[in-house]
Amino acid sequence: MDFYLGIDIGTSRVKAVLFDQHFTARASAAENTSPRLSANGYAEQDMTQLWHSVLAILRQIARLPALQEGRLRAIGLAGQGEGGWLSDAQGEPVGPGILWSDTRSHELMSELLRRPGFDRRYFADTGTHLQPCNTSLQLYWLKQYQPERLAAARYLFFAKDWIRFRLTGVAALELTDASSSLLNQQSGSWSSVVMNEMGLDELLPLFPPLLAPDAPAGTLSDAVAALTGLPAATPVAAGALDVCSAALGCGAVNEGDIYTILGTTCCTGIVCRGPQTVNEATRFVTHTEAGHDLLRVAGQIEQLANSRIADLSHRLQPRGERHPQALRLLVRRQMNQPAVACYAKAAAVAAVMKTLDASDRTRLQKTNHPRPVVRRGPG
């Protein structure tokens, strides 16, 4: 039997889910990580510890008898967004990873926002308002206060991209992660506001090539195969930002679909075309499906506790209540697969889409898009 492996690089845990050829979750493994938080706003991750945690979960998956008797077709990744993960040419960390929750750059953000019209130009170009979590702002901070780290680095990565580099030895960034604050989302090129007005153009040599989520991104190296027990030369896909992976994993792929993630961070996403503005906290990132944007409405879902969301799901679903749009509530404790299956399934899907023939692609797309929790109604 063929198997596909999805890996999710979360903020507080790393997880792997093994899927069979019908995309049924067959096994999972997880390890806690240890983010370091400080009173001055620093939120960091020991990159070496993170890598060892990934190796540990891959060893658990590799020992499964079913996998040993079958064939691992491909590996894909999902991961936390934003942040800054610097490495040398061999993938060794240059300092700790900076997490998306890091707020050290807030004073620099305030300075930039005092420039007339800056936030408007930044939003028009990148699809997001300036926030301390933005990779662009974190690079701006490093340039001001730790230029020696940038000078010592060969590559800038997002979390999953660095892990993928360690798995394959192939350095690459990926479209959905880069779209969070570095790209002009209309053109797909690096943001002129970020590069010119923030003065980050001199850091472009740190940016490895940019890949689509389902693009081949190397194969599992002999060294990692020896460390984990997984087969060498297994294809590895670029993968996607966790928010975008969740959209694909729960089937939010059509314009107007809405879904909610309850995790270390919580957000609601709306699949759309073009820069539609819902409120001032709106952000846009690129969907895994070509031709779509993914609208992230930040700040709305955080106001509701997980129990409120679970209660909402219970009240709406039994009555078959109609709603103007398909509302997809991703409530972890109600899922019939492992809690990470949504992210990991999408990562595994991305891993194989380039290798499937037309009939297999159609079957996989149907398998991957479940019914919404609440039916689509008129309007």
LUMTORMI-205192 format. One line per 10 residues: number of its first residue (from 1); for each residue x, y, z of N, C-alpha, C. Coordinates in steps of 0.05 Angstrom, whole numbers, plus 5000, padded with zeros to 4 digits. Layout:
N
NUM	X/Y/Z/X/Y/Z/X/Y/Z  ...
***
This chain:
379
1	5017/4976/5000/5000/5000/5000/5018/5025/5000  5009/5045/4986/5023/5071/4986/5015/5087/5010  5034/5103/5021/5029/5121/5043/5041/5148/5037  5029/5168/5050/5038/5196/5048/5041/5207/5076  5061/5223/5080/5067/5233/5107/5065/5264/5108  5049/5274/5126/5046/5302/5131/5059/5310/5157  5075/5331/5157/5089/5341/5181/5080/5369/5187  5072/5375/5212/5064/5402/5219/5083/5413/5240  5095/5436/5234/5114/5448/5252/5098/5470/5267  5086/5462/5290/5070/5481/5305/5087/5497/5324
11	5074/5516/5338/5087/5533/5357/5095/5518/5382  5077/5501/5392/5082/5488/5417/5086/5458/5414  5080/5447/5390/5084/5418/5385/5092/5415/5355  5107/5393/5350/5110/5384/5323/5096/5357/5321  5083/5353/5297/5067/5329/5294/5071/5318/5266  5066/5292/5264/5067/5278/5238/5043/5259/5237  5030/5258/5214/5008/5240/5210/5013/5224/5184  5010/5198/5186/5014/5180/5163/4986/5174/5151  4984/5178/5125/4959/5172/5111/4963/5150/5091  4942/5133/5088/4944/5112/5067/4936/5124/5041
21	4935/5107/5020/4929/5117/4993/4901/5127/4990  4883/5122/5009/4856/5133/5009/4854/5158/5026  4877/5167/5036/4879/5190/5053/4863/5188/5079  4864/5163/5089/4855/5158/5116/4878/5159/5135  4876/5174/5157/4898/5175/5176/4902/5148/5189  4926/5138/5187/4933/5111/5198/4949/5113/5224  4964/5134/5228/4980/5137/5253/4989/5165/5256  4996/5173/5280/5006/5200/5285/5027/5199/5307  5043/5219/5308/5063/5222/5329/5067/5252/5334  5073/5259/5359/5076/5287/5366/5097/5290/5389
31	5110/5313/5389/5129/5320/5410/5124/5349/5417  5125/5355/5443/5123/5382/5452/5149/5397/5446  5147/5422/5440/5171/5439/5437/5171/5458/5461  5192/5475/5463/5195/5492/5487/5200/5521/5478  5180/5535/5469/5184/5563/5463/5193/5578/5487  5211/5597/5483/5222/5614/5505/5209/5641/5503  5195/5649/5524/5182/5675/5525/5195/5692/5547  5197/5718/5542/5209/5735/5562/5192/5761/5565  5197/5775/5587/5181/5798/5593/5186/5821/5574  5208/5821/5560/5214/5843/5541/5202/5838/5513
41	5185/5818/5511/5171/5813/5486/5184/5792/5468  5207/5782/5476/5220/5761/5460/5204/5735/5461  5201/5722/5438/5189/5696/5437/5206/5680/5417  5220/5660/5427/5241/5647/5411/5238/5617/5414  5251/5603/5395/5251/5574/5394/5280/5565/5391  5288/5546/5407/5314/5533/5403/5312/5516/5378  5325/5524/5356/5321/5510/5331/5332/5482/5331  5354/5477/5346/5366/5451/5348/5347/5432/5362  5335/5442/5384/5315/5425/5398/5291/5419/5381  5282/5438/5365/5260/5434/5346/5267/5412/5327
51	5291/5413/5315/5300/5392/5296/5300/5365/5309  5311/5363/5333/5311/5337/5347/5283/5326/5352  5264/5344/5358/5236/5336/5361/5225/5325/5336  5231/5338/5313/5222/5328/5287/5234/5300/5282  5259/5296/5287/5271/5270/5283/5258/5249/5300  5251/5256/5324/5238/5237/5343/5211/5228/5332  5194/5246/5322/5168/5237/5312/5171/5221/5286  5191/5228/5270/5195/5213/5245/5204/5184/5251  5220/5181/5272/5228/5154/5280/5204/5138/5289  5186/5150/5303/5162/5136/5312/5145/5127/5288
61	5142/5144/5268/5127/5136/5244/5142/5114/5229  5168/5116/5227/5183/5097/5211/5181/5069/5223  5176/5067/5249/5175/5040/5261/5148/5026/5257  5129/5039/5245/5103/5027/5242/5104/5003/5222  5094/4980/5230/5095/4956/5213/5082/4961/5185  5060/4975/5185/5046/4980/5160/5063/4995/5140  5078/5015/5150/5095/5030/5132/5118/5014/5123  5129/4997/5140/5151/4980/5133/5143/4960/5111  5118/4953/5110/5108/4934/5090/5098/4948/5065  5094/4975/5066/5084/4990/5044/5105/5008/5032
71	5096/5029/5019/5115/5047/5005/5108/5076/5012  5127/5091/5022/5123/5120/5028/5127/5135/5002  5105/5146/4991/5106/5159/4965/5118/5187/4967  5110/5202/4988/5119/5230/4989/5114/5242/5017  5128/5264/5022/5126/5279/5047/5119/5308/5041  5101/5319/5058/5095/5348/5056/5095/5360/5083  5097/5387/5084/5099/5401/5109/5080/5424/5111  5071/5429/5135/5056/5454/5142/5070/5465/5166  5066/5491/5172/5080/5502/5194/5070/5530/5202  5077/5537/5227/5071/5564/5237/5083/5585/5218
81	5069/5608/5216/5078/5629/5198/5093/5651/5211  5101/5670/5195/5117/5693/5204/5142/5684/5218  5153/5702/5235/5178/5695/5248/5202/5696/5230  5225/5691/5241/5250/5691/5226/5268/5669/5236  5277/5652/5216/5293/5629/5222/5318/5630/5205  5340/5638/5217/5365/5642/5202/5384/5618/5205  5397/5611/5183/5416/5589/5184/5440/5595/5167  5461/5579/5172/5484/5581/5154/5480/5564/5130  5500/5561/5113/5496/5546/5088/5491/5517/5092  5499/5506/5115/5494/5477/5121/5468/5473/5136
91	5454/5494/5142/5429/5491/5157/5432/5494/5187  5456/5499/5197/5460/5503/5226/5448/5530/5234  5434/5531/5257/5421/5556/5265/5441/5579/5270  5432/5603/5263/5447/5627/5270/5429/5642/5290  5433/5634/5316/5416/5644/5337/5389/5629/5338  5373/5635/5357/5347/5622/5360/5327/5631/5339  5307/5614/5333/5286/5622/5316/5268/5643/5329  5260/5663/5314/5242/5684/5325/5214/5675/5317  5196/5673/5337/5169/5664/5332/5151/5687/5323  5128/5679/5312/5108/5698/5304/5097/5715/5327
101	5099/5704/5351/5088/5718/5375/5107/5738/5387  5131/5741/5376/5151/5759/5386/5142/5788/5381  5145/5805/5401/5136/5833/5399/5159/5853/5403  5184/5844/5401/5206/5862/5406/5207/5886/5387  5194/5883/5364/5196/5904/5344/5175/5926/5347  5160/5926/5369/5137/5944/5370/5145/5974/5369  5168/5981/5380/5176/6009/5379/5184/6017/5351  5198/6000/5337/5204/6005/5309/5178/6007/5292  5159/5990/5298/5133/5991/5284/5120/6018/5288  5121/6028/5313/5109/6055/5318/5123/6077/5302
111	5149/6075/5299/5164/6094/5284/5155/6093/5254  5153/6069/5243/5144/6067/5215/5116/6077/5211  5099/6072/5230/5071/6081/5227/5068/6111/5229  5088/6125/5239/5087/6154/5240/5094/6166/5213  5105/6150/5195/5110/6160/5168/5083/6163/5153  5078/6186/5142/5052/6191/5129/5045/6170/5108  5022/6157/5112/5012/6138/5092/5027/6111/5091  5046/6106/5109/5061/6081/5107/5044/6057/5109  5027/6056/5130/5011/6031/5134/4993/6026/5111  4982/6047/5099/4964/6044/5076/4980/6032/5052
121	5004/6042/5048/5020/6031/5026/5029/6002/5032  5036/5997/5057/5044/5970/5065/5022/5950/5061  4998/5958/5069/4975/5940/5066/4968/5936/5037  4968/5957/5021/4962/5954/4992/4982/5936/4978  5007/5935/4988/5027/5919/4974/5028/5890/4985  5026/5887/5011/5031/5860/5023/5005/5846/5031  4982/5861/5033/4958/5849/5042/4955/5847/5072  4973/5859/5087/4971/5858/5116/4978/5886/5127  4967/5892/5150/4976/5916/5164/5002/5910/5179  5017/5930/5185/5043/5926/5199/5037/5916/5227
131	5050/5894/5234/5047/5882/5261/5074/5871/5270  5079/5870/5297/5105/5860/5306/5111/5831/5296  5091/5815/5290/5096/5788/5282/5107/5786/5254  5104/5808/5238/5112/5806/5209/5141/5800/5206  5147/5781/5189/5175/5774/5183/5190/5799/5174  5177/5815/5157/5190/5839/5147/5198/5858/5170  5181/5861/5190/5188/5878/5212/5209/5866/5230  5209/5839/5233/5229/5826/5249/5257/5828/5235  5257/5827/5209/5282/5831/5195/5292/5860/5198  5273/5878/5198/5279/5906/5202/5292/5910/5229
141	5281/5897/5250/5293/5898/5277/5321/5886/5277  5324/5863/5265/5351/5850/5264/5371/5868/5250  5363/5881/5229/5381/5899/5215/5390/5922/5233  5372/5932/5250/5378/5954/5267/5395/5946/5291  5388/5923/5303/5399/5916/5329/5417/5891/5330  5415/5873/5311/5433/5850/5310/5443/5845/5282  5455/5865/5270/5465/5861/5242/5485/5838/5240  5499/5832/5262/5519/5811/5261/5506/5784/5255  5481/5780/5265/5467/5755/5259/5460/5752/5229  5451/5774/5218/5445/5774/5190/5471/5769/5173
151	5493/5781/5182/5518/5778/5168/5528/5749/5169  5522/5735/5191/5531/5708/5194/5514/5688/5180  5489/5696/5172/5470/5678/5161/5474/5675/5131  5467/5652/5120/5466/5648/5091/5437/5648/5081  5418/5638/5098/5391/5636/5090/5372/5647/5111  5350/5659/5101/5326/5664/5117/5305/5644/5110  5293/5632/5131/5272/5612/5127/5247/5619/5144  5225/5607/5137/5202/5604/5155/5206/5576/5168  5191/5571/5189/5196/5547/5206/5197/5522/5189  5176/5517/5174/5174/5492/5159/5196/5491/5137
161	5203/5514/5126/5223/5515/5105/5250/5507/5116  5256/5515/5140/5282/5507/5152/5282/5477/5157  5260/5466/5168/5259/5438/5172/5261/5423/5146  5248/5432/5125/5251/5419/5099/5279/5420/5089  5293/5442/5093/5322/5444/5086/5338/5423/5100  5332/5419/5126/5347/5399/5141/5340/5371/5131  5316/5366/5121/5308/5340/5111/5321/5334/5084  5324/5354/5068/5331/5350/5040/5358/5361/5031  5367/5382/5045/5391/5397/5036/5385/5416/5014  5360/5420/5007/5352/5439/4986/5339/5464/4999
171	5351/5487/4995/5341/5512/5007/5320/5524/4990  5297/5531/5002/5275/5544/4987/5256/5557/5007  5245/5579/4998/5221/5591/5011/5197/5581/4997  5173/5588/5007/5148/5577/4996/5127/5600/4995  5110/5599/4975/5093/5622/4967/5074/5631/4990  5060/5612/5003/5040/5620/5022/5053/5633/5046  5075/5622/5056/5089/5635/5079/5099/5662/5071  5112/5664/5048/5124/5689/5040/5103/5711/5035  5078/5702/5029/5056/5722/5024/5047/5735/5049  5055/5727/5072/5045/5738/5097/5055/5766/5102
181	5079/5773/5092/5088/5801/5096/5111/5809/5078  5119/5792/5060/5142/5798/5043/5136/5802/5014  5113/5791/5005/5107/5792/4976/5086/5813/4969  5088/5824/4945/5065/5837/4933/5046/5815/4923  5023/5813/4935/5005/5791/4929/4993/5792/4901  4993/5815/4889/4982/5817/4862/5002/5807/4842  5027/5814/4845/5048/5807/4825/5063/5782/4832  5064/5774/4858/5080/5752/4867/5109/5758/4870  5116/5783/4867/5144/5791/4870/5148/5803/4898  5173/5806/4905/5179/5817/4932/5168/5846/4934
191	5156/5852/4957/5143/5878/4961/5163/5901/4958  5156/5921/4942/5173/5944/4939/5173/5961/4964  5150/5961/4978/5149/5976/5004/5168/5964/5024  5168/5938/5026/5186/5924/5045/5215/5928/5037  5220/5924/5011/5248/5924/5002/5259/5953/5001  5244/5972/4992/5254/5999/4988/5249/6017/5012  5224/6019/5021/5218/6037/5043/5229/6027/5070  5230/6001/5073/5241/5990/5098/5271/5984/5095  5281/5987/5071/5310/5983/5067/5319/5954/5069  5302/5935/5062/5310/5907/5065/5320/5895/5039
201	5323/5911/5018/5332/5900/4993/5360/5888/4995  5376/5899/5013/5403/5888/5016/5403/5860/5028  5380/5852/5039/5378/5825/5051/5369/5804/5031  5362/5812/5007/5352/5793/4987/5371/5769/4982  5397/5772/4984/5414/5748/4981/5408/5726/5001  5395/5733/5023/5388/5713/5043/5364/5696/5035  5349/5706/5015/5324/5693/5008/5329/5671/4987  5325/5645/4994/5328/5624/4974/5305/5625/4954  5306/5608/4933/5284/5608/4913/5257/5604/4925  5237/5615/4911/5209/5614/4921/5194/5592/4905
211	5181/5574/4920/5167/5552/4908/5137/5553/4914  5121/5541/4896/5092/5537/4901/5089/5515/4922  5066/5514/4936/5062/5494/4957/5065/5465/4948  5056/5459/4923/5058/5431/4914/5082/5426/4897  5101/5444/4897/5125/5440/4880/5144/5420/4893  5157/5403/4877/5178/5386/4888/5200/5403/4901  5209/5395/4924/5229/5412/4939/5252/5394/4949  5259/5374/4933/5281/5357/4940/5271/5329/4950  5290/5313/4958/5283/5286/4968/5297/5282/4995  5287/5263/5010/5298/5258/5037/5327/5249/5034
221	5345/5262/5048/5373/5256/5045/5381/5230/5058  5403/5219/5049/5413/5194/5061/5418/5197/5091  5429/5220/5098/5435/5224/5127/5410/5223/5144  5389/5237/5135/5364/5238/5151/5351/5211/5150  5352/5197/5127/5341/5170/5126/5354/5151/5146  5380/5154/5150/5395/5138/5169/5387/5145/5198  5381/5171/5203/5374/5180/5229/5345/5172/5237  5328/5169/5217/5299/5165/5223/5289/5137/5216  5301/5124/5197/5290/5099/5187/5271/5102/5164  5265/5126/5156/5248/5130/5132/5265/5126/5107
231	5252/5119/5084/5268/5112/5060/5281/5137/5048  5306/5134/5042/5321/5155/5028/5308/5161/5001  5312/5185/4991/5302/5194/4965/5272/5197/4963  5258/5196/4986/5229/5201/4985/5224/5230/4977  5207/5235/4957/5202/5263/4949/5190/5279/4971  5198/5304/4973/5188/5323/4993/5177/5348/4978  5153/5355/4985/5140/5379/4973/5146/5404/4990  5142/5427/4977/5147/5452/4991/5129/5456/5015  5103/5448/5013/5085/5451/5035/5072/5479/5036  5061/5486/5059/5046/5511/5061/5044/5521/5089
241	5040/5547/5092/5033/5560/5117/5010/5545/5130  5011/5542/5157/4991/5526/5170/4962/5535/5165  4958/5562/5165/4931/5572/5161/4920/5564/5133  4938/5564/5114/4930/5557/5086/4927/5527/5084  4944/5512/5098/4941/5483/5098/4914/5474/5111  4907/5488/5132/4881/5482/5145/4858/5486/5126  4859/5507/5110/4838/5512/5090/4835/5489/5071  4858/5480/5060/4858/5457/5042/4849/5432/5056  4860/5427/5080/4854/5403/5094/4825/5399/5102  4811/5421/5108/4782/5418/5115/4764/5424/5092
251	4775/5429/5068/4759/5432/5045/4749/5460/5039  4761/5480/5052/4753/5508/5046/4769/5517/5021  4759/5510/4998/4774/5516/4973/4758/5531/4953  4732/5536/4959/4715/5550/4940/4710/5579/4950  4706/5597/4932/4702/5625/4939/4678/5627/4958  4681/5642/4980/4660/5645/5000/4661/5625/5022  4677/5604/5020/4680/5585/5043/4693/5599/5067  4683/5592/5090/4693/5604/5115/4701/5580/5134  4723/5584/5148/4731/5563/5167/4745/5576/5190  4747/5561/5212/4759/5572/5237/4779/5552/5247
261	4802/5562/5256/4823/5546/5268/4824/5552/5298  4825/5532/5314/4829/5535/5343/4855/5521/5350  4876/5536/5354/4902/5525/5360/4917/5543/5380  4944/5542/5379/4959/5561/5395/4951/5589/5388  4946/5594/5362/4933/5618/5354/4907/5611/5341  4888/5629/5341/4861/5623/5329/4855/5644/5308  4842/5636/5287/4834/5655/5266/4812/5644/5250  4798/5662/5237/4777/5654/5218/4786/5662/5190  4782/5645/5171/4791/5650/5143/4767/5649/5125  4768/5666/5104/4748/5667/5083/4762/5664/5056
271	4755/5645/5040/4767/5642/5014/4754/5663/4995  4771/5678/4981/4760/5700/4965/4779/5704/4941  4770/5721/4923/4786/5730/4901/4789/5760/4903  4814/5769/4906/4818/5798/4907/4817/5809/4935  4826/5833/4939/4829/5846/4966/4802/5857/4976  4784/5839/4984/4760/5848/4997/4766/5854/5026  4756/5876/5036/4761/5884/5063/4737/5879/5081  4741/5863/5102/4719/5857/5120/4720/5876/5144  4743/5880/5155/4746/5900/5177/4775/5909/5178  4781/5927/5196/4808/5938/5196/4830/5918/5204
281	4822/5896/5216/4841/5875/5224/4846/5854/5202  4834/5858/5179/4836/5838/5158/4865/5835/5148  4872/5811/5142/4897/5804/5129/4892/5785/5106  4909/5787/5086/4907/5768/5063/4933/5752/5061  4929/5726/5056/4952/5709/5049/4943/5693/5024  4962/5681/5011/4956/5667/4986/4947/5638/4993  4925/5630/4980/4914/5603/4984/4932/5583/4971  4930/5558/4980/4945/5536/4966/4933/5531/4938  4908/5537/4934/4895/5533/4908/4899/5557/4891  4911/5554/4867/4917/5576/4850/4892/5592/4844
291	4895/5619/4843/4873/5636/4836/4857/5646/4859  4863/5637/4883/4848/5646/4907/4866/5661/4926  4854/5680/4940/4867/5692/4963/4853/5679/4987  4867/5680/5010/4854/5671/5035/4853/5694/5053  4829/5702/5060/4824/5725/5077/4825/5716/5106  4843/5727/5121/4844/5720/5150/4833/5744/5165  4811/5739/5179/4799/5760/5195/4809/5757/5224  4831/5771/5229/4844/5768/5255/4828/5782/5276  4828/5772/5301/4816/5786/5323/4787/5779/5329  4773/5767/5310/4745/5761/5314/4742/5735/5330
301	4756/5714/5322/4752/5689/5335/4766/5688/5362  4787/5705/5366/4800/5705/5392/4782/5714/5414  4761/5727/5408/4743/5737/5428/4724/5715/5440  4725/5692/5427/4708/5670/5436/4725/5648/5447  4718/5638/5470/4733/5615/5481/4727/5590/5465  4745/5570/5467/4740/5545/5452/4713/5533/5459  4705/5535/5484/4680/5523/5492/4656/5536/5478  4658/5563/5473/4637/5577/5460/4635/5567/5431  4658/5563/5418/4657/5553/5391/4646/5525/5389  4654/5508/5408/4643/5481/5408/4613/5482/5412
311	4604/5499/5430/4575/5501/5435/4561/5511/5410  4573/5530/5396/4561/5540/5371/4558/5517/5351  4578/5501/5349/4577/5478/5330/4555/5459/5337  4552/5453/5363/4531/5435/5372/4503/5446/5366  4500/5472/5370/4473/5484/5366/4466/5487/5337  4485/5491/5320/4478/5495/5292/4475/5469/5277  4493/5450/5282/4493/5426/5265/4467/5409/5268  4457/5403/5292/4434/5385/5294/4409/5397/5280  4406/5423/5281/4383/5436/5269/4386/5439/5239  4409/5434/5229/4414/5439/5200/4410/5468/5193
321	4417/5486/5212/4411/5514/5209/4425/5525/5184  4410/5541/5168/4420/5552/5144/4436/5578/5150  4456/5583/5134/4474/5605/5139/4481/5617/5112  4486/5643/5111/4492/5655/5085/4516/5643/5071  4534/5632/5086/4558/5620/5073/4564/5593/5088  4580/5577/5075/4588/5552/5087/4607/5557/5110  4598/5553/5134/4615/5558/5158/4628/5532/5166  4655/5532/5166/4669/5508/5173/4683/5512/5200  4672/5499/5220/4684/5501/5247/4703/5478/5251  4728/5484/5253/4748/5464/5258/4752/5462/5288
331	4736/5445/5301/4737/5443/5330/4752/5417/5336  4775/5420/5349/4794/5398/5351/4782/5374/5366  4769/5379/5388/4760/5356/5404/4736/5342/5391  4725/5352/5369/4703/5339/5356/4712/5324/5331  4737/5327/5323/4746/5315/5298/4748/5285/5301  4742/5270/5279/4744/5241/5280/4771/5231/5271  4790/5249/5267/4817/5242/5260/4835/5255/5282  4861/5249/5282/4878/5263/5302/4876/5293/5299  4881/5307/5321/4877/5336/5321/4893/5350/5300  4915/5339/5291/4932/5352/5272/4926/5343/5243
341	4906/5326/5240/4902/5314/5213/4896/5334/5192  4883/5356/5199/4875/5376/5180/4900/5389/5167  4919/5398/5184/4943/5409/5173/4959/5388/5158  4963/5365/5171/4980/5345/5159/4969/5333/5134  4942/5330/5133/4930/5320/5109/4936/5338/5085  4933/5364/5089/4939/5383/5068/4968/5382/5060  4986/5378/5079/5014/5376/5073/5019/5352/5056  5006/5330/5063/5010/5305/5048/4998/5308/5020  4975/5322/5018/4963/5326/4992/4982/5342/4974  4994/5364/4985/5013/5380/4970/5036/5363/4960
351	5043/5344/4976/5067/5328/4970/5063/5311/4945  5038/5304/4938/5035/5285/4916/5020/5297/4892  5009/5320/4894/4993/5331/4872/5008/5332/4846  5034/5338/4847/5050/5340/4823/5056/5313/4810  5052/5292/4825/5060/5265/4815/5037/5249/4806  5012/5259/4809/4989/5243/4803/4980/5246/4774  4969/5226/4762/4956/5229/4736/4929/5241/4740  4915/5248/4718/4890/5263/4719/4869/5248/4735  4866/5222/4732/4845/5207/4746/4850/5207/4776  4876/5203/4783/4883/5202/4811/4879/5230/4824
361	4886/5251/4809/4883/5278/4819/4854/5284/4826  4836/5276/4808/4807/5280/4812/4798/5265/4837  4806/5240/4840/4798/5224/4863/4809/5237/4888  4833/5246/4888/4845/5258/4912/4831/5284/4920  4824/5300/4900/4811/5325/4906/4783/5320/4918  4769/5299/4909/4743/5293/4920/4746/5282/4949  4767/5266/4953/4771/5255/4979/4778/5276/4999  4793/5297/4990/4803/5316/5009/4784/5338/5016  4761/5340/5003/4742/5362/5008/4717/5351/5021  4716/5350/5048/4692/5340/5062/4669/5360/5061
371	4646/5351/5071/4623/5369/5074/4629/5390/5095  4618/5414/5091/4621/5434/5112/4604/5426/5137  4612/5437/5160/4597/5431/5184/4568/5442/5182  4565/5466/5171/4539/5479/5168/4534/5482/5139  4510/5474/5130/4504/5475/5102/4504/5503/5091  4510/5505/5065/4508/5531/5051/4479/5538/5047  4472/5562/5054/4444/5571/5050/4443/5593/5029  4419/5605/5024/4417/5626/5005/4431/5651/5013  4437/5668/4994/4451/5693/5000/4480/5690/4998
***
